[in-house]
Amino acid sequence: MRSVWRVLRKEFGETLRDRRSLFTTLVIGPLLMPALIGVILFMAIRHGAAASHRPIALEVAHAERAPRLLAFLRQYGVRVEPVSDERRQARERVERSHGPLLYVPRDFGVRLAAGKPAPLRLYADESNPAVQGKVRRLGTLIGLYGDEIARLRLVARGLDPQLLAPIALHPIDVSTPQSRAALALGMLSYAILFTMLMSGLYIAIDATAGERERGSLEPLLTMPVKREHLVYGKMLAACAMMLVSLILTVAGFAVALRHIGLDRLGMSVNFGPGVALGIVLGCLPLIPAGAALMTLVASYTRSYREAQTYVGLVLLIPTLPLIFANIMGLRPRTALMAVPSLSQHFIIMSLLRGQPLPPLDIAISVAVTLALGAVLMFFAGRLYRREKLLG
């Protein structure tokens, strides 16, 4: 272990002296990523809260045909702007202004008085995200107005309006503020793991491709030290840098998420010191596997630039399960805890939700991930014995 420790100190010290790499590894990722995500979430929450209370400007073609409907909409903060366009002109106006336009047909009042369905046409460009929320709110309000008319019709005929509601469904939300916050922060684990892996990229590439390109790999391998000890020391240096990056990233998110205002949406961030420490410990077993995987891939490349390309693509492998987990809504199961990176995602999400996983699931995650890291490090050490590594 003495030779491995010497290589570790040498590689880690050289990385600390390289200010450009140090800045990229410990500032751009661990500190800038939490700040950037925090700003994006803060702006999204602020915009969403303001949009839900902001009056809707609604252009209405032939507003005189539905005075009661428009009076109902005004009660709920809809700012009605009458226009005199026909159907074709209404479509052209919406394409120019990108705002919603309600067209009232000529027979609207007649059909409504006769008790028949009275159609309305709501023109909107729903490819515009700002319009989608307005369309949903307008649809809800018009639906409420229709329900009110239906109830009045039944009362006028001596019928109980409750006849239209044979089943009364009462949804009961048992989610906690912490679980709702974890749902909103579903990509947080992706950012943490990806930033952690990126921090070991430069040392892993320099271990083989960088040394070969500088012409220092052959003299290095002729030293009276076992070749596998050299690569183990280099991989441990990458692990040390990834650990520092992981701690800084988690700390950065812990600070950023306390100032984005999730409480405005009925959420609370469960990201205290204990949770932060749990996230670091949960992700710790993935560090050796990531460092060994990047070192193995870099060993098969011929230049530093080629290594950057292939190792950058390989970094997608540990993060792909996280994307599928979010898309498919996967939940923690014992079998899934045997998938490295996915199990770390489940650990992070369970900590944010305040719902600890069973000890067996955590033990499986740690054991399988560490075993994978040990196997990859073993093969990386064996690879350094090959003479082809020099060419």
C-alpha positions as a printed NumPy array, in Angstrom:
array([[  0.   ,   0.   ,   0.   ],
       [  2.982,   2.334,   0.411],
       [  3.543,   2.627,  -3.338],
       [ -0.178,   3.071,  -3.969],
       [ -0.273,   5.85 ,  -1.366],
       [  2.699,   7.608,  -2.97 ],
       [  1.052,   7.569,  -6.396],
       [ -2.181,   8.822,  -4.844],
       [ -0.406,  11.77 ,  -3.172],
       [  1.501,  12.58 ,  -6.377],
       [ -1.58 ,  12.558,  -8.627],
       [ -3.791,  14.415,  -6.173],
       [ -1.099,  17.033,  -5.555],
       [ -0.573,  17.619,  -9.272],
       [ -4.305,  18.027,  -9.734],
       [ -4.441,  20.629,  -6.966],
       [ -1.594,  22.547,  -8.611],
       [ -3.369,  22.602, -11.976],
       [ -5.581,  25.624, -11.334],
       [ -7.563,  25.323, -14.536],
       [ -8.54 ,  21.701, -13.921],
       [ -9.151,  22.423, -10.243],
       [-11.455,  25.321, -11.127],
       [-13.391,  23.166, -13.585],
       [-13.606,  20.208, -11.217],
       [-14.48 ,  21.908,  -7.936],
       [-16.165,  25.158,  -8.983],
       [-17.93 ,  24.761, -12.342],
       [-19.679,  21.521, -11.354],
       [-20.094,  21.301,  -7.565],
       [-20.857,  24.983,  -6.952],
       [-22.257,  26.305, -10.22 ],
       [-24.648,  23.366, -10.8  ],
       [-26.558,  23.781,  -7.495],
       [-26.684,  27.546,  -7.975],
       [-27.973,  27.195, -11.542],
       [-30.652,  24.633, -10.629],
       [-31.633,  26.731,  -7.615],
       [-32.098,  29.836,  -9.762],
       [-34.138,  27.912, -12.348],
       [-36.417,  26.423,  -9.672],
       [-36.789,  29.807,  -7.956],
       [-37.812,  31.489, -11.189],
       [-40.209,  28.638, -12.081],
       [-41.88 ,  28.778,  -8.658],
       [-42.119,  32.542,  -8.726],
       [-43.533,  32.547, -12.252],
       [-46.006,  29.761, -11.465],
       [-47.266,  31.442,  -8.299],
       [-47.705,  34.766, -10.095],
       [-49.392,  33.188, -13.129],
       [-52.04 ,  31.456, -10.989],
       [-53.213,  34.809,  -9.607],
       [-52.644,  36.946, -12.692],
       [-55.833,  38.092, -14.519],
       [-56.396,  36.457, -17.899],
       [-56.813,  38.736, -20.909],
       [-59.422,  37.071, -23.129],
       [-60.509,  38.408, -26.496],
       [-64.159,  37.514, -27.205],
       [-65.645,  37.632, -30.686],
       [-69.347,  38.665, -30.566],
       [-69.427,  39.118, -26.813],
       [-72.987,  40.465, -27.011],
       [-74.216,  36.911, -27.701],
       [-73.207,  35.596, -24.241],
       [-73.48 ,  38.44 , -21.672],
       [-74.097,  36.188, -18.658],
       [-71.144,  33.951, -19.463],
       [-68.849,  36.951, -19.702],
       [-70.184,  38.345, -16.439],
       [-69.399,  34.991, -14.812],
       [-65.846,  35.034, -16.209],
       [-65.275,  38.598, -14.975],
       [-66.119,  37.465, -11.438],
       [-63.088,  35.188, -11.578],
       [-60.632,  37.803, -12.799],
       [-60.934,  37.321, -16.563],
       [-60.406,  40.607, -18.409],
       [-62.771,  40.47 , -21.4  ],
       [-61.807,  42.394, -24.554],
       [-64.65 ,  42.334, -27.144],
       [-63.733,  42.01 , -30.831],
       [-65.901,  41.641, -33.933],
       [-63.961,  38.981, -35.842],
       [-65.484,  36.056, -37.671],
       [-64.01 ,  32.546, -37.576],
       [-61.293,  33.052, -40.165],
       [-60.336,  36.432, -38.773],
       [-60.303,  34.991, -35.244],
       [-57.769,  32.336, -36.241],
       [-55.57 ,  34.951, -37.927],
       [-55.762,  37.227, -34.876],
       [-54.637,  34.434, -32.547],
       [-51.733,  33.582, -34.855],
       [-50.609,  37.216, -34.622],
       [-51.224,  37.939, -30.927],
       [-50.697,  34.394, -29.516],
       [-53.423,  35.081, -26.934],
       [-56.626,  33.044, -26.434],
       [-59.784,  34.119, -28.227],
       [-63.31 ,  32.922, -27.451],
       [-65.686,  32.846, -30.425],
       [-69.434,  32.877, -29.633],
       [-71.492,  31.414, -32.512],
       [-74.634,  33.105, -33.761],
       [-76.993,  30.423, -32.397],
       [-75.383,  30.236, -28.931],
       [-78.231,  31.983, -27.099],
       [-80.979,  30.155, -29.002],
       [-79.555,  26.691, -28.289],
       [-78.893,  27.581, -24.655],
       [-82.506,  28.75 , -24.177],
       [-83.813,  25.583, -25.843],
       [-81.844,  23.378, -23.458],
       [-79.544,  22.099, -26.186],
       [-75.717,  21.982, -26.084],
       [-74.423,  25.45 , -26.985],
       [-70.94 ,  25.212, -28.568],
       [-68.165,  27.733, -27.989],
       [-64.861,  27.924, -29.854],
       [-61.719,  28.754, -27.917],
       [-58.835,  29.607, -30.273],
       [-55.359,  29.381, -28.749],
       [-51.789,  28.572, -29.726],
       [-51.084,  25.818, -27.188],
       [-47.516,  25.414, -28.418],
       [-46.853,  28.53 , -26.33 ],
       [-46.242,  27.441, -22.688],
       [-47.574,  30.765, -21.407],
       [-50.942,  30.094, -23.086],
       [-51.377,  26.495, -21.875],
       [-52.128,  27.543, -18.299],
       [-54.618,  30.177, -19.473],
       [-56.462,  27.635, -21.616],
       [-56.739,  25.222, -18.677],
       [-58.085,  27.944, -16.391],
       [-60.587,  29.136, -18.994],
       [-61.75 ,  25.58 , -19.641],
       [-62.312,  25.05 , -15.916],
       [-64.272,  28.303, -15.554],
       [-66.49 ,  27.633, -18.583],
       [-67.104,  24.117, -17.259],
       [-68.19 ,  25.589, -13.896],
       [-70.586,  27.929, -15.701],
       [-72.058,  24.991, -17.598],
       [-72.502,  23.017, -14.355],
       [-74.301,  25.957, -12.798],
       [-76.736,  26.157, -15.736],
       [-77.359,  22.408, -15.532],
       [-78.229,  22.641, -11.838],
       [-80.619,  25.567, -12.439],
       [-82.383,  23.608, -15.199],
       [-82.969,  20.682, -12.853],
       [-84.267,  22.961, -10.102],
       [-86.637,  24.633, -12.591],
       [-88.069,  21.198, -13.402],
       [-88.473,  20.255,  -9.768],
       [-85.536,  17.83 ,  -9.727],
       [-82.732,  17.563,  -7.231],
       [-79.369,  18.64 ,  -8.799],
       [-77.706,  15.87 ,  -6.816],
       [-79.215,  13.39 ,  -9.276],
       [-76.361,  14.325, -11.632],
       [-73.778,  13.219,  -9.067],
       [-74.521,   9.579,  -8.166],
       [-70.949,   9.117,  -6.913],
       [-69.105,  11.651,  -4.772],
       [-65.368,  11.068,  -4.973],
       [-63.301,  12.733,  -2.258],
       [-59.559,  12.541,  -3.143],
       [-57.402,  12.407,  -0.035],
       [-53.786,  13.424,  -0.581],
       [-51.565,  11.608,   1.907],
       [-48.351,  13.072,   0.537],
       [-46.131,  15.065,   2.849],
       [-44.456,  18.398,   2.105],
       [-41.166,  16.487,   1.901],
       [-42.481,  13.938,  -0.636],
       [-43.976,  16.695,  -2.808],
       [-40.64 ,  18.497,  -2.758],
       [-38.852,  15.263,  -3.729],
       [-41.218,  14.917,  -6.689],
       [-40.35 ,  18.441,  -7.846],
       [-36.632,  17.687,  -7.408],
       [-36.706,  14.422,  -9.34 ],
       [-33.571,  15.243, -11.356],
       [-31.541,  16.224,  -8.293],
       [-29.917,  12.793,  -8.04 ],
       [-28.944,  12.982, -11.718],
       [-27.174,  16.315, -11.14 ],
       [-25.361,  15.016,  -8.045],
       [-24.12 ,  11.773,  -9.618],
       [-23.192,  13.327, -12.961],
       [-21.223,  16.14 , -11.303],
       [-19.461,  13.633,  -9.061],
       [-18.414,  11.461, -12.013],
       [-17.28 ,  14.448, -14.072],
       [-14.914,  15.481, -11.275],
       [-12.815,  12.345, -11.732],
       [-12.76 ,  12.643, -15.514],
       [ -9.46 ,  14.49 , -15.858],
       [ -7.428,  12.277, -13.525],
       [ -8.859,   9.105, -15.108],
       [ -7.964,  10.303, -18.602],
       [ -4.532,  11.537, -17.552],
       [ -3.701,   8.139, -16.036],
       [ -3.222,   6.574, -19.481],
       [ -4.067,   8.803, -22.427],
       [ -2.442,  11.875, -20.914],
       [  0.72 ,  10.061, -19.859],
       [  0.986,   8.382, -23.278],
       [  0.516,  11.662, -25.16 ],
       [  3.203,  13.399, -23.072],
       [  5.597,  10.456, -23.582],
       [  5.886,   9.815, -19.835],
       [  3.966,   6.548, -19.688],
       [  6.892,   4.271, -20.644],
       [  9.335,   5.75 , -18.068],
       [  6.579,   5.571, -15.476],
       [  5.979,   1.872, -16.096],
       [  9.712,   1.084, -15.848],
       [  9.823,   2.259, -12.223],
       [ 10.411,  -0.449,  -9.56 ],
       [  6.713,  -0.457,  -8.675],
       [  4.085,  -2.944,  -9.716],
       [  2.094,  -1.588, -12.611],
       [ -1.23 ,  -2.353, -10.972],
       [ -0.118,  -0.324,  -7.945],
       [  0.422,   2.658, -10.238],
       [ -3.065,   2.456, -11.679],
       [ -4.594,   1.813,  -8.261],
       [ -2.954,   4.976,  -6.957],
       [ -4.184,   6.977,  -9.935],
       [ -7.726,   5.624,  -9.538],
       [ -7.697,   6.404,  -5.819],
       [ -6.641,   9.964,  -6.656],
       [ -9.653,  10.191,  -8.977],
       [-11.792,   8.778,  -6.162],
       [-10.489,  11.432,  -3.762],
       [-11.333,  14.215,  -6.196],
       [-14.785,  12.75 ,  -6.785],
       [-15.382,  12.578,  -3.03 ],
       [-14.453,  16.244,  -2.597],
       [-16.732,  17.148,  -5.501],
       [-19.588,  15.07 ,  -4.039],
       [-19.334,  16.811,  -0.666],
       [-19.244,  20.272,  -2.268],
       [-22.158,  19.457,  -4.592],
       [-24.388,  18.15 ,  -1.802],
       [-23.496,  21.115,   0.402],
       [-24.232,  23.488,  -2.489],
       [-27.674,  21.951,  -3.04 ],
       [-28.402,  22.034,   0.698],
       [-27.775,  25.787,   0.729],
       [-29.455,  26.58 ,  -2.604],
       [-32.684,  24.657,  -1.939],
       [-33.305,  26.547,   1.295],
       [-33.698,  29.82 ,  -0.607],
       [-35.864,  28.92 ,  -3.614],
       [-39.257,  29.234,  -1.886],
       [-40.729,  25.735,  -2.183],
       [-42.923,  26.567,   0.823],
       [-45.045,  28.739,  -1.485],
       [-46.244,  25.547,  -3.173],
       [-46.869,  23.641,   0.055],
       [-43.5  ,  21.873,  -0.047],
       [-40.632,  21.72 ,   2.385],
       [-37.071,  20.69 ,   1.652],
       [-35.85 ,  17.859,   3.846],
       [-32.176,  18.666,   3.307],
       [-30.616,  19.135,   6.706],
       [-27.098,  18.075,   7.739],
       [-28.242,  14.513,   8.471],
       [-29.83 ,  14.109,   5.031],
       [-26.782,  15.644,   3.345],
       [-24.498,  13.21 ,   5.187],
       [-26.776,  10.311,   4.208],
       [-26.643,  11.321,   0.535],
       [-22.836,  11.473,   0.633],
       [-22.607,   8.054,   2.301],
       [-25.175,   6.592,  -0.101],
       [-23.254,   7.773,  -3.176],
       [-19.837,   6.869,  -1.78 ],
       [-19.83 ,   3.217,  -3.043],
       [-20.335,   4.403,  -6.627],
       [-17.082,   6.408,  -6.643],
       [-14.631,   3.476,  -7.126],
       [-16.798,   1.986,  -9.879],
       [-16.952,   5.319, -11.72 ],
       [-13.204,   5.935, -11.435],
       [-12.343,   2.406, -12.601],
       [-14.795,   2.535, -15.528],
       [-13.371,   5.819, -16.81 ],
       [ -9.794,   4.55 , -16.41 ],
       [-10.573,   1.386, -18.362],
       [-12.124,   3.303, -21.25 ],
       [ -9.299,   5.847, -21.32 ],
       [ -6.757,   3.001, -21.506],
       [ -8.05 ,   1.966, -24.939],
       [ -7.702,   5.452, -26.457],
       [ -4.635,   6.879, -28.184],
       [ -4.895,  10.603, -27.396],
       [ -6.232,  12.877, -24.695],
       [ -8.887,  14.297, -27.007],
       [-10.081,  10.854, -28.037],
       [-10.228,   9.837, -24.385],
       [-12.353,  12.886, -23.548],
       [-14.817,  11.906, -26.272],
       [-15.219,   8.267, -25.279],
       [-15.136,   8.778, -21.512],
       [-17.706,  11.564, -21.862],
       [-20.005,   9.139, -23.671],
       [-19.389,   6.411, -21.098],
       [-20.549,   8.779, -18.343],
       [-24.043,   8.447, -19.785],
       [-24.152,   4.758, -18.769],
       [-24.456,   5.342, -14.987],
       [-26.997,   8.126, -15.517],
       [-29.303,   6.347, -17.996],
       [-31.078,   4.279, -15.286],
       [-31.959,   7.519, -13.499],
       [-33.66 ,   8.907, -16.594],
       [-35.682,   5.715, -17.077],
       [-36.604,   5.724, -13.38 ],
       [-38.092,   9.217, -13.679],
       [-39.891,   8.485, -16.957],
       [-41.33 ,   5.131, -15.861],
       [-41.987,   6.143, -12.266],
       [-39.952,   3.285, -10.801],
       [-40.131,   2.792,  -7.042],
       [-37.52 ,   1.134,  -4.801],
       [-37.614,  -2.665,  -4.888],
       [-35.091,  -5.184,  -3.65 ],
       [-34.256,  -6.343,  -7.188],
       [-33.715,  -2.78 ,  -8.442],
       [-31.397,  -1.992,  -5.526],
       [-28.868,  -4.305,  -7.193],
       [-28.505,  -1.842, -10.089],
       [-25.637,   0.607,  -9.411],
       [-26.485,   4.304,  -9.8  ],
       [-30.213,   3.46 ,  -9.792],
       [-29.955,   2.313,  -6.183],
       [-28.113,   5.541,  -5.316],
       [-30.974,   7.461,  -6.928],
       [-33.48 ,   5.608,  -4.733],
       [-31.394,   6.336,  -1.631],
       [-31.269,  10.06 ,  -2.419],
       [-35.003,  10.256,  -3.136],
       [-35.933,   8.288,  -0.004],
       [-33.839,  10.623,   2.128],
       [-35.477,  13.689,   0.582],
       [-38.925,  12.158,   1.14 ],
       [-38.129,  11.299,   4.733],
       [-38.939,   7.638,   4.035],
       [-35.897,   5.492,   4.912],
       [-35.295,   2.334,   2.902],
       [-35.102,  -1.119,   4.525],
       [-31.587,  -1.966,   5.758],
       [-31.489,  -4.998,   3.442],
       [-32.025,  -2.791,   0.367],
       [-29.242,  -0.442,   1.451],
       [-26.92 ,  -3.38 ,   2.139],
       [-27.604,  -4.802,  -1.341],
       [-26.905,  -1.43 ,  -2.952],
       [-23.606,  -0.977,  -1.102],
       [-22.429,  -4.567,  -1.628],
       [-23.233,  -4.763,  -5.356],
       [-21.818,  -1.324,  -6.149],
       [-18.588,  -1.96 ,  -4.225],
       [-18.231,  -5.384,  -5.842],
       [-18.599,  -3.835,  -9.288],
       [-15.978,  -1.222,  -8.403],
       [-13.573,  -3.916,  -7.176],
       [-14.004,  -5.965, -10.366],
       [-13.451,  -2.936, -12.609],
       [-10.375,  -1.861, -10.636],
       [ -8.983,  -5.401, -10.871],
       [ -9.376,  -5.436, -14.655],
       [ -7.826,  -1.964, -14.898],
       [ -4.8  ,  -3.246, -12.951],
       [ -4.507,  -6.278, -15.224],
       [ -4.751,  -4.015, -18.263],
       [ -1.672,  -2.08 , -17.131],
       [  0.407,  -5.266, -17.413],
       [ -0.086,  -5.38 , -21.201],
       [  2.712,  -4.057, -23.356],
       [  0.133,  -2.805, -25.87 ],
       [ -0.676,  -0.098, -23.373],
       [  2.465,   1.78 , -24.452],
       [  1.429,   1.986, -28.092]])
